[in-house]
Amino acid sequence: MTKFGESQAIRRVEDLRLLSGRGRFVDDIVPEGALFAFFFRATVAHAEILTLDVQAARGAPGVHLVLTADDLAAAGVVLGMHFATVLNRDGSKGAAPERPVLARGRIRHVGEAVAMIVADSMAAAEDAAELIDLQTRDLPVALSVTGGGAAIHPEAPDNLAFDWAIGDDDAVQTSLAASAHRVSLDIVHNRVIVNSLEARAAFAEWDGARLHLCVNGQGVWIQKRELARMLGLPPAAVRVTNPDVGGGFGMKSMTYPEYVVIAQAARLLGRPVRWASDRTEAMLSDNAGRDLVARAELGFDAAHRITAYRVRLSSNLGAYNSMYGQEIQSELFAKVLTGVYDIPVAALSARGVFTNTTPVDAYRGAGRPEAIYTIERAMDHAARQLGTDPLALREANFIRHFPYTSATGEYIDVGDFSRVLARARAEADIAGFPARRAGSAARGKLRGLGLCCYIEAILGDASEGARVEFSGDGTVLLFVGTQSNGQGHETVFARFLSDRTGIPFDQIRVIQGDSDRIARGGGTGGSRSVTVQSVATLAAVDQMVTAFSAFLAAELGTAEVLFDDGAFRAPGSNRTLTFLEAADLARRRGRDDLLVHETRATLPGRSYPNGAHLAEIEVDPETGGTTVLRYTVTDDFGNLMNPVLAEGQVHGGVAQGLGQALCELSVHDAQGQLLTASFMDYAMPRSTDLPFVRFTTEPVPSTANPLGMKGCGEAGTVGALAAIANAMHDALAPAGVASLDMPFTPFRVWTSLNGVRAAGY
């Protein structure tokens, strides 16, 4: 496997298991005799609980336990979940009302868990739920993303959760006022439902002394910490595991109420308790994504250079703060506020509001897709207003000198945005677009070309650990602090260790997702996994080489032993030993200390993946239907560990961005009822909606880590939203449609075209 060196594509080793039905997901490994948990959920969006009588349910056939918030509190369970808050512009903390694991006193969104039934079967639990007597008094429902309405929490007047700002707003205002040109645009970021292939699921078991929670999450350490805190257990008494996971996308990175409640049920019953969400339940209870409105303002001088940029943002947090909710549309949005452009002054004001909807939290990109969509839509709109070419306008304003510190304080070490755009332009054959547009027009279709130039900021814990163990059976175990959700970590981590040590790839086993076996880790999120974990593994390899070299020097009676090309050798000697041979010798000599190597590493800085997406679409004005005909991506991910896996991440990210842009929309009625709670009503992109993606790279190695890498997991989504949106506006603008918000469904597109026709455009 090391024959051709690093950055060579190899097939994912986990695919044989996953594609042949041999994956080990939560529902595949539930303990024998586990009881079934069912959550009795609210059917109204906002109400005072007058009566919650569960006695009849407790006496129903097959029922072992019914829990309410009062039951949990009486048992000493901490009901309030953990979440982060930001500092308001006046220095105070963002609102922090309690988010109970079961509704306490008041219901605040449809789907909120009110009680839990544990029974011999799911049918018995569901039947018992019908016997629960819940009497409520309806309260006014607040749904506005800009705030106001009836108070959801007394801690948040006008439902304002936070009011955050960065940048010099006075300087921006002065610069905008003095600009030769000033352009503004109102933008809506539609609310989406994550819809991971495998819905959330977990089981809990208690042996009388220790708790085990198995959950399909994005890391085990947050869950371990929160279970210990909320259940009053010492951390050593809690074990959390992640088996195979069918997609996470940020939505599975945090603790949810269900995990705490089933864990307490397992403790009370002394039997395993299992829970798995069905699809509608997931749509009602999983954290949603996006859901914000923005007003963007750009100033330009006479030569069309940007003079200032300002964004005013209002985001929906849902009924409660989720773990990262307040940070996403404030601090994380600000990381890439100014995109790839040299903007002298910029400011962001961000307000988060509570509404009677499911909480909103991280979804692929978490704040960065929203920020890039905002500035890239504004840049395209500006090009149209200024009468200039959108590619030329971007080119004229690119950051050209690195390192560069943005107006919001981000230190961007390297980049070559002009080279990336030039490659994308050539790959997309922009020169041939006028002829293709004319061909579409001849068939009565509208054709558009859209560009997004994006930059990402890799987030998450900058520190990670790695442990390498040489087993007696000849295999090598690599313990990692991240968690695969389908990205191919087993392949890329084993391949990296193999390349660096010469240990055969097929003899390396990657161990992940077990808090007993891996004491600390940062989990998966923010495109951190391969970069941070590989740096930690590299540190472990360096430690191994140093330790084994000293051992072998003594064994061979030489002053020095060198390691290169996968083998140890002494200068002037023909004898060589591989790592496995050296480990076997150490075992025979009783040197067990050489068989385990553990290190931690911390990245010195953040990396900034960037790229250019070009989408070419065709619209049928008679139906409003949109076809994505061509899609081109040129990315700068620095040095690639595995090009095929990186390209796969881009493909998946583009699919999720395209879904949000063209069809996905979470809709509530005036009473807070979710109208899109099944795949009959919530449109997901299908394979026929997706084009072939042409993917190329123009790498500029990062200086922020010793491998020169830049993360790639979220980049596809970050770039796709604006590329599709700008292509749509390019197609519709000649027909008189000035602005349209995502998703660009056939009905929306057809309605907008008919509106301008009716106006006599």
C-alpha positions in Angstrom: 0.0 0.0 0.0 3.0 2.3 0.3 4.4 1.6 -3.1 3.2 4.9 -4.7 3.5 7.1 -1.6 1.0 9.4 0.1 -2.0 11.2 -1.5 -2.8 8.2 -3.7 -6.4 7.0 -4.0 -7.3 3.7 -2.5 -10.7 2.1 -2.0 -12.3 2.5 1.4 -11.8 -0.6 3.5 -15.1 0.0 5.4 -17.2 -0.1 2.2 -17.2 -3.9 2.0 -18.7 -4.1 5.4 -21.1 -1.3 5.1 -22.4 -2.1 1.6 -22.9 -5.8 2.3 -25.1 -5.4 5.3 -22.5 -6.1 7.8 -22.4 -2.7 9.4 -22.8 -2.6 13.2 -25.3 0.3 13.8 -27.1 0.9 17.1 -30.1 -1.2 16.2 -27.8 -4.1 15.2 -26.2 -4.4 18.6 -29.0 -3.8 21.1 -28.6 -6.1 24.1 -30.8 -9.1 24.4 -34.0 -8.4 26.2 -33.8 -4.6 26.0 -37.0 -2.7 26.7 -38.5 -0.2 24.3 -38.7 3.5 25.1 -41.4 5.7 23.5 -41.5 9.5 24.0 -44.9 11.1 24.4 -44.5 14.4 22.6 -46.3 17.7 22.5 -48.8 18.2 19.7 -49.1 22.0 20.3 -46.4 24.6 20.0 -46.9 26.7 23.1 -49.0 25.8 26.1 -49.1 25.8 29.9 -49.3 22.3 31.3 -52.3 22.1 33.6 -52.4 18.4 34.2 -50.1 15.5 33.3 -51.6 12.3 34.6 -49.6 9.2 33.7 -51.1 6.7 36.2 -53.3 4.9 33.7 -50.2 4.5 31.4 -48.2 3.1 34.3 -50.8 0.3 34.7 -51.0 -0.6 31.1 -50.0 -4.1 29.9 -46.3 -4.5 29.3 -45.3 -1.1 30.8 -42.4 -1.1 33.2 -41.8 2.6 33.7 -43.2 6.0 32.9 -41.1 9.1 33.6 -42.0 12.8 33.7 -39.9 15.9 34.5 -41.2 15.7 38.1 -40.1 12.1 38.4 -36.6 12.9 37.2 -36.3 15.9 39.5 -37.4 13.8 42.5 -34.7 11.3 41.7 -32.0 14.1 41.7 -31.5 14.2 37.9 -30.4 17.6 36.7 -33.0 18.6 34.1 -31.3 21.5 32.4 -29.1 20.7 29.4 -25.8 22.3 28.6 -25.3 24.9 25.9 -23.0 27.8 25.0 -23.9 31.5 25.2 -22.3 34.5 23.6 -21.6 37.9 25.0 -24.0 40.6 23.9 -22.6 43.9 22.5 -23.2 45.5 26.0 -21.0 42.8 27.6 -23.9 40.8 29.2 -24.4 37.2 28.5 -26.9 35.8 26.1 -30.2 34.6 27.5 -29.8 31.2 29.1 -33.3 29.8 30.0 -33.4 26.2 31.1 -33.9 23.5 28.5 -35.4 20.6 30.4 -35.0 17.0 29.1 -38.8 16.6 29.5 -41.2 19.5 29.4 -41.6 21.1 32.8 -44.6 23.4 33.4 -44.8 24.6 29.8 -44.6 23.2 26.3 -42.5 25.3 23.9 -42.6 23.5 20.5 -44.4 20.7 18.7 -42.5 17.5 19.3 -41.1 18.4 22.6 -40.8 15.3 24.8 -43.3 15.5 27.7 -43.0 11.9 29.1 -41.4 8.6 28.4 -42.9 5.1 28.5 -40.7 2.0 28.8 -42.4 -1.3 27.8 -41.8 -4.8 26.6 -42.5 -3.7 23.0 -42.9 -0.5 21.0 -46.6 -1.3 20.4 -47.2 -1.7 24.2 -45.4 1.6 24.8 -47.4 3.4 22.1 -50.7 2.0 23.4 -49.8 3.2 26.9 -49.1 6.7 25.6 -52.8 6.9 24.5 -53.7 6.7 28.2 -51.7 9.7 29.2 -54.0 12.6 30.2 -52.4 15.9 29.3 -54.4 19.0 29.8 -53.0 22.3 28.6 -53.9 26.0 28.2 -52.8 27.3 24.8 -50.5 30.2 24.8 -49.8 32.6 21.9 -47.3 31.2 19.4 -44.2 33.2 18.4 -42.6 32.3 15.0 -40.9 35.5 13.7 -37.3 35.1 13.0 -36.8 38.8 13.8 -38.2 38.5 17.3 -41.2 39.9 19.2 -44.5 38.2 20.0 -45.5 36.5 23.1 -42.7 35.7 25.5 -41.4 32.1 25.3 -39.0 32.5 28.2 -39.1 35.2 30.9 -35.3 35.5 30.6 -35.7 36.7 27.0 -37.9 39.8 26.6 -39.2 40.2 23.0 -37.8 36.6 22.6 -34.3 38.1 22.1 -31.7 35.5 23.0 -28.6 37.5 22.1 -27.5 40.8 20.5 -23.9 40.3 19.3 -21.6 42.5 17.2 -18.1 42.6 15.7 -16.4 45.3 13.7 -16.4 49.1 13.7 -19.9 49.9 12.6 -19.3 53.7 12.7 -16.3 53.3 10.4 -18.3 51.1 8.1 -21.1 53.7 8.0 -18.7 56.5 7.2 -17.1 54.5 4.5 -20.4 53.4 3.0 -21.6 57.0 2.9 -18.4 58.1 1.1 -18.5 55.3 -1.5 -19.0 55.9 -5.1 -21.5 53.0 -5.3 -23.6 51.4 -2.6 -25.5 48.2 -3.0 -27.8 46.4 -0.6 -29.6 43.1 -0.7 -32.0 41.3 1.7 -31.4 37.5 1.9 -33.4 34.7 3.4 -31.7 31.5 4.5 -34.3 28.8 4.4 -34.8 26.4 7.4 -33.8 22.8 6.6 -34.2 19.4 8.3 -31.0 17.4 8.4 -32.5 14.0 7.6 -29.4 11.8 8.2 -29.8 8.4 6.6 -29.8 6.7 10.0 -32.1 8.5 12.4 -30.9 9.1 15.9 -30.9 6.0 18.1 -29.4 4.9 21.4 -29.6 2.2 24.1 -28.5 2.4 27.7 -27.6 -0.3 30.2 -26.7 -0.3 33.9 -24.9 -3.0 35.7 -25.4 -1.6 39.2 -22.2 0.3 39.2 -21.6 1.7 35.7 -23.7 3.2 33.0 -23.2 2.4 29.3 -24.8 4.5 26.6 -24.4 3.4 23.0 -25.5 6.3 20.7 -25.0 7.1 17.0 -23.2 10.3 17.6 -20.2 12.3 16.5 -18.0 11.6 19.5 -18.4 10.1 22.9 -16.9 12.6 25.3 -19.6 15.3 25.3 -22.2 12.6 26.1 -20.0 11.1 28.8 -19.5 14.5 30.5 -23.2 15.5 30.3 -24.5 12.1 31.5 -22.2 12.2 34.5 -23.2 15.8 35.3 -27.0 15.3 34.9 -27.3 11.9 36.5 -24.9 12.7 39.4 -22.5 10.0 38.5 -18.7 10.1 38.8 -17.2 10.3 35.2 -15.5 6.9 35.8 -19.0 5.3 36.2 -20.0 6.4 32.7 -19.1 4.7 29.4 -20.3 6.0 26.0 -19.7 4.2 22.7 -20.4 5.1 19.1 -20.8 2.1 16.7 -21.1 2.6 12.9 -23.0 5.9 12.3 -25.2 6.6 9.3 -24.5 10.3 8.8 -24.3 13.1 11.3 -23.6 16.4 9.6 -23.3 18.3 12.9 -26.8 17.4 14.0 -25.5 14.4 16.0 -22.7 16.2 17.7 -24.5 17.3 20.8 -26.5 15.8 23.7 -30.2 15.4 23.3 -32.9 14.9 25.9 -33.7 11.3 25.0 -30.3 10.0 25.9 -30.4 11.3 29.4 -33.9 10.0 30.0 -33.3 6.5 28.7 -30.1 6.3 30.7 -32.0 7.1 33.9 -34.6 4.5 33.0 -31.9 1.9 32.6 -30.6 2.8 36.1 -34.0 2.6 37.6 -35.0 -0.7 35.9 -31.7 -2.5 35.9 -32.4 -3.5 32.4 -31.2 -2.2 29.0 -33.5 0.4 27.4 -33.5 1.1 23.7 -34.8 4.0 21.6 -34.8 4.7 17.9 -36.4 7.7 16.3 -38.8 7.2 13.3 -38.6 9.7 10.5 -41.4 12.0 11.5 -40.2 12.0 15.1 -36.8 12.9 13.8 -38.2 15.8 11.8 -40.0 17.0 14.9 -37.1 16.6 17.4 -33.7 16.7 15.6 -32.0 20.1 15.6 -32.8 22.0 12.4 -30.4 24.0 10.3 -30.0 27.5 8.9 -33.2 29.7 9.3 -32.1 33.3 9.3 -32.5 36.6 7.4 -29.7 39.0 6.5 -29.3 42.4 5.1 -26.0 42.9 3.3 -24.6 46.3 2.3 -21.5 46.7 0.1 -19.7 50.0 -0.8 -17.5 50.3 -3.9 -15.2 53.0 -5.1 -15.2 54.3 -8.7 -12.9 51.4 -9.8 -15.3 48.9 -8.2 -13.0 48.1 -5.3 -14.9 47.2 -2.1 -14.7 50.0 0.4 -16.9 48.6 3.2 -19.2 45.7 4.1 -21.9 45.4 6.6 -24.3 42.6 7.5 -27.3 42.8 9.9 -28.4 39.3 10.8 -31.4 37.8 12.7 -31.4 34.1 13.3 -34.0 31.6 14.7 -32.7 29.5 17.6 -36.0 27.6 18.0 -37.6 27.2 21.4 -34.4 26.6 23.3 -30.7 27.2 23.1 -29.1 24.1 21.7 -25.4 23.3 22.4 -23.8 25.6 19.8 -26.9 27.5 18.6 -25.9 31.0 19.8 -22.3 30.7 18.5 -23.2 29.7 15.0 -24.9 32.8 13.6 -22.5 35.1 15.5 -19.0 34.0 16.1 -18.8 31.3 13.4 -20.5 33.4 10.8 -18.0 36.2 11.6 -15.0 33.8 10.9 -15.6 34.1 7.1 -17.7 37.3 7.0 -15.6 39.0 4.3 -15.1 35.8 2.3 -12.1 35.9 -0.1 -12.1 39.7 -0.5 -9.7 42.4 0.7 -12.3 44.5 2.6 -10.8 47.3 4.7 -13.7 47.8 7.1 -16.5 45.4 7.9 -19.1 44.9 10.6 -21.6 42.3 11.6 -24.5 42.7 14.0 -26.3 39.5 14.8 -29.4 38.9 16.8 -30.7 35.5 17.9 -34.3 35.0 18.7 -36.4 32.2 20.3 -39.5 30.9 18.5 -41.9 28.0 19.1 -40.1 25.6 16.8 -37.5 22.8 17.2 -34.1 24.2 18.3 -31.6 25.1 15.5 -28.0 24.1 15.7 -25.0 22.9 13.7 -25.6 21.7 10.1 -22.8 21.0 7.6 -20.7 24.2 7.7 -22.4 25.8 10.8 -22.4 29.5 10.1 -19.8 29.5 7.3 -22.2 28.5 4.5 -24.5 31.2 5.7 -21.8 33.8 5.7 -20.5 32.8 2.3 -23.9 32.7 0.8 -24.6 36.2 2.0 -21.5 37.8 0.6 -21.5 35.8 -2.6 -25.1 36.7 -3.3 -24.3 40.3 -2.5 -21.3 40.3 -4.9 -23.4 38.9 -7.7 -26.1 41.4 -7.1 -23.6 44.2 -7.0 -22.1 43.1 -10.3 -25.6 43.3 -11.9 -26.2 46.7 -10.4 -22.8 48.0 -11.4 -23.1 46.5 -14.9 -19.8 44.6 -14.6 -18.8 41.0 -15.1 -19.3 39.0 -11.8 -16.0 37.1 -12.3 -14.1 40.3 -13.0 -15.6 42.0 -9.9 -14.5 39.2 -7.7 -11.0 39.0 -9.3 -10.5 42.7 -8.7 -11.2 42.3 -5.0 -9.4 39.1 -4.1 -7.0 39.1 -1.2 -3.6 39.0 -2.8 -1.0 39.2 -0.1 -0.6 36.6 2.6 -0.6 36.2 5.5 -3.7 38.4 5.8 -5.7 39.5 8.8 -9.4 40.0 7.9 -11.5 42.9 9.3 -12.9 40.4 11.9 -9.5 39.4 13.0 -9.0 36.1 11.2 -5.4 35.3 10.3 -5.4 33.6 6.9 -2.0 32.1 6.3 -2.0 31.3 2.6 -4.1 31.3 -0.5 -4.1 31.9 -4.2 -7.7 32.7 -5.1 -6.9 34.0 -8.6 -5.3 30.7 -9.5 -8.2 28.7 -8.2 -10.7 30.8 -10.1 -8.6 30.6 -13.3 -8.6 26.8 -13.1 -12.4 26.7 -12.4 -13.0 29.0 -15.3 -11.1 26.8 -17.7 -12.6 23.6 -16.5 -16.1 25.0 -16.8 -15.5 26.2 -20.3 -17.0 29.6 -19.6 -15.9 30.8 -23.0 -18.4 28.4 -24.5 -21.3 29.5 -22.2 -22.8 32.1 -24.6 -23.3 29.5 -27.3 -24.8 27.1 -24.8 -27.2 29.8 -23.5 -28.2 30.5 -27.1 -28.9 26.8 -27.6 -31.2 26.8 -24.6 -33.0 29.9 -25.7 -33.7 28.3 -29.1 -35.5 25.5 -27.2 -37.4 28.0 -25.1 -35.3 27.6 -22.0 -33.5 30.0 -19.7 -29.9 29.2 -19.0 -27.8 30.7 -16.2 -24.2 30.5 -14.9 -23.4 31.1 -11.3 -20.1 31.5 -9.4 -19.3 31.2 -5.7 -15.8 31.9 -4.5 -15.7 30.6 -0.9 -13.4 30.3 2.0 -13.8 28.0 5.0 -12.4 28.2 8.6 -11.6 24.8 10.1 -13.1 24.7 13.6 -13.4 22.4 16.6 -10.8 21.3 19.2 -7.3 22.1 17.9 -5.9 19.3 20.1 -6.1 15.6 19.5 -4.5 12.4 20.7 -3.4 9.1 19.1 -2.3 5.8 20.6 -0.6 3.0 18.7 -0.5 -0.5 20.2 1.4 -3.5 18.8 -0.7 -6.6 19.4 0.6 -10.1 19.9 -1.3 -11.4 16.9 0.7 -9.1 14.5 -2.0 -6.4 14.2 -1.5 -2.8 15.1 -4.2 -0.8 16.8 -4.6 2.9 16.2 -6.8 4.6 18.7 -8.3 7.9 17.5 -10.2 10.7 19.1 -12.6 11.4 16.2 -15.6 9.5 15.0 -16.5 8.4 11.5 -20.0 9.2 10.3 -19.4 7.7 6.9 -16.4 9.8 5.8 -13.9 6.9 5.4 -11.8 7.5 8.5 -10.8 3.9 8.9 -9.2 4.0 5.5 -7.5 7.4 5.7 -6.2 7.0 9.2 -4.8 3.4 8.6 -3.3 4.5 5.3 -1.6 7.4 6.9 0.0 5.3 9.6 1.0 2.7 7.0 2.6 5.3 4.8 4.6 6.7 7.7 5.7 3.4 9.2 5.7 0.8 6.5 3.3 -1.3 8.6 1.1 -3.2 6.1 -2.2 -1.3 5.7 -4.3 -4.5 6.1 -2.8 -5.2 9.5 -3.8 -1.8 11.0 -7.1 -1.6 13.0 -8.6 1.8 13.7 -10.3 2.0 17.1 -12.8 4.8 17.7 -15.9 5.7 19.6 -15.3 4.2 23.1 -14.8 6.4 26.1 -13.3 3.5 28.1 -10.6 2.8 25.5 -10.0 6.4 24.5 -10.0 8.8 27.4 -10.2 12.1 25.5 -11.0 13.2 22.1 -12.5 16.1 20.1 -15.0 14.1 18.0 -16.0 14.8 14.5 -17.1 18.3 13.4 -15.9 21.5 11.8 -13.9 19.6 9.1 -11.2 18.9 11.8 -10.9 15.1 11.8 -8.3 14.2 9.2 -6.1 17.2 9.8 -6.0 17.1 13.6 -6.0 13.3 13.9 -3.2 12.9 11.3 -1.0 15.5 13.1 -1.5 13.5 16.4 -0.7 10.3 14.6 2.4 11.9 13.1 3.5 12.8 16.6 3.0 9.2 17.8 5.0 7.9 14.8 7.9 10.3 15.7 7.8 9.0 19.3 7.8 5.4 18.0 10.8 6.0 15.8 12.8 7.6 18.5 12.0 4.8 21.1 12.6 1.9 18.7 15.8 3.5 17.3 17.3 3.7 20.8 16.3 0.1 21.6 17.6 -1.3 18.3 20.9 0.6 18.6 21.5 -1.2 21.9 20.4 -4.5 20.4 22.7 -4.2 17.4 25.6 -2.7 19.3 25.7 0.4 17.1 25.8 4.1 18.0 23.0 5.0 15.6 19.9 3.4 14.0 18.1 5.2 11.2 14.5 4.8 10.0 13.6 5.3 6.4 11.6 3.7 3.7 9.6 1.7 6.2 12.6 0.0 7.9 15.2 0.5 10.7 18.8 0.1 9.6 22.2 0.7 11.1 24.8 2.6 9.0 27.3 0.2 7.6 25.1 -2.8 8.2 22.9 -4.8 5.9 20.5 -5.8 8.6 17.1 -4.1 8.5 14.0 -4.5 10.7 10.4 -3.4 10.0 8.3 -1.9 12.7 6.5 -5.2 13.2 9.8 -7.1 13.4 11.1 -4.5 15.9 8.0 -4.8 18.0 8.3 -8.6 18.0 11.9 -8.4 19.2 10.8 -5.9 21.9 8.1 -8.3 23.1 10.7 -11.2 23.3 13.0 -8.9 25.3 10.2 -8.1 27.7 10.1 -4.4 26.6 6.4 -4.0 26.8 6.9 -0.3 27.2 7.8 -0.2 23.5 4.5 -1.8 22.4 2.3 1.2 23.3 2.9 4.8 22.2 0.5 7.6 23.0 0.8 11.3 22.3 -1.2 14.5 22.0 -0.7 17.2 19.4 -2.2 20.7 19.1 -2.4 22.6 15.8 -0.6 25.9 15.9 -3.3 27.6 13.8 -6.5 27.2 11.8 -6.5 26.3 8.1 -8.6 27.9 5.5 -9.8 25.7 2.6 -11.1 27.7 -0.3 -12.3 27.2 -3.8 -14.5 28.2 -6.7 -17.8 26.6 -7.7 -19.4 27.2 -11.1 -23.0 25.9 -11.7 -24.8 26.0 -15.0 -28.5 25.5 -14.9 -31.4 25.5 -17.3 -35.0 26.7 -16.4 -38.1 25.7 -18.2 -40.3 28.8 -17.9 -43.5 26.8 -18.7 -43.1 24.7 -15.6 -40.5 26.4 -13.4 -38.5 23.2 -13.4 -34.7 23.6 -13.0 -32.0 21.2 -14.3 -28.4 21.5 -13.1 -26.5 20.7 -16.3 -22.9 21.3 -15.4 -21.1 21.7 -12.1 -17.5 22.5 -11.7 -15.4 22.7 -8.5 -11.8 23.8 -8.1 -10.7 23.6 -4.5 -7.6 24.4 -2.5 -7.5 21.8 0.2 -3.7 22.0 0.6 -2.0 18.6 0.6 -4.6 15.8 0.2 -4.4 12.6 2.2 -6.7 10.7 -0.1 -8.0 12.5 -3.2 -10.9 10.1 -3.7 -12.2 10.6 -0.2 -11.8 14.4 -0.5 -13.7 14.3 -3.8 -16.4 12.2 -2.2 -16.8 14.8 0.6 -17.2 17.5 -2.0 -19.8 15.5 -3.9 -21.8 15.0 -0.7 -21.5 18.6 0.3 -22.6 19.8 -3.1 -25.6 17.5 -2.9 -26.7 19.0 0.5 -26.2 22.5 -0.8 -28.1 21.8 -4.0 -30.9 20.3 -1.9 -31.2 23.4 0.2 -31.0 25.7 -2.9 -33.5 23.8 -5.0 -36.0 21.9 -2.9 -35.6 21.7 0.9 -37.8 23.8 3.1 -39.1 23.3 6.6 -42.5 24.9 6.9 -44.6 25.7 10.0 -48.2 27.1 10.0 -49.3 30.0 12.2 -49.9 27.6 15.1 -46.4 26.2 15.0 -47.4 22.9 13.4 -44.7 21.4 11.2 -46.3 20.9 7.8 -43.3 19.2 6.3 -43.0 16.2 8.8 -42.6 13.4 6.2 -41.0 12.8 2.9 -44.4 13.3 1.3 -44.1 16.9 2.2 -40.4 17.6 2.6 -38.5 17.4 -0.7 -35.1 15.8 -0.7 -32.7 15.9 -3.7 -32.7 12.7 -5.7 -29.9 11.2 -7.9 -31.7 12.6 -11.0 -31.4 16.1 -9.6 -27.7 15.9 -9.2 -25.2 16.6 -12.1 -21.8 15.0 -12.5 -19.4 17.2 -10.5 -16.1 18.0 -12.2 -13.6 18.3 -9.4 -10.0 19.6 -9.6 -7.6 21.0 -7.0 -5.1 23.8 -7.0 -3.4 23.2 -3.6 -1.5 25.8 -1.6 -0.2 23.9 1.4 -1.3 25.3 4.8 1.4 26.5 7.1 -0.9 25.9 10.1 0.0 22.2 10.5 3.0 20.1 9.6 1.2 18.2 6.9 0.1 21.3 4.9 -3.6 20.1 5.0 -6.8 22.0 4.9 -10.1 20.3 5.9 -12.6 19.4 3.2 -15.7 17.9 4.9 -18.0 21.0 4.7 -16.5 22.8 1.7 -18.9 21.4 -0.8 -22.0 22.8 1.0 -20.2 26.2 1.7 -19.7 26.7 -2.0 -22.8 25.1 -3.5 -25.6 27.4 -2.1 -24.4 30.6 -3.8 -23.3 28.9 -7.0 -26.8 27.5 -7.6 -28.5 30.8 -6.4 -26.3 33.0 -8.6 -26.9 30.7 -11.6 -30.7 31.0 -11.0 -30.6 34.8 -10.9 -28.4 34.8 -14.0 -31.1 32.7 -15.8 -34.1 34.7 -14.5 -32.7 38.3 -14.6 -33.1 38.6 -18.4 -36.8 37.7 -17.9 -37.2 40.5 -15.4 -36.9 38.6 -12.1 -34.7 40.7 -9.8 -34.5 38.6 -6.7 -35.7 35.2 -5.5 -35.1 33.3 -2.3 -34.2 29.7 -1.8 -35.4 27.1 -2.3 -35.9 27.6 -6.0 -38.8 25.2 -6.3 -40.7 24.9 -9.6 -43.7 26.7 -8.1 -41.6 29.6 -6.9 -39.7 30.0 -10.1 -42.9 29.7 -12.2 -44.7 32.2 -10.0 -41.9 34.7 -10.2 -41.8 34.4 -14.0 -45.6 34.8 -14.3 -45.5 37.8 -12.0 -43.1 39.7 -14.2 -45.2 38.7 -17.3 -48.3 40.0 -15.6 -46.5 43.2 -14.9 -45.8 43.5 -18.6 -42.0 43.1 -18.4 
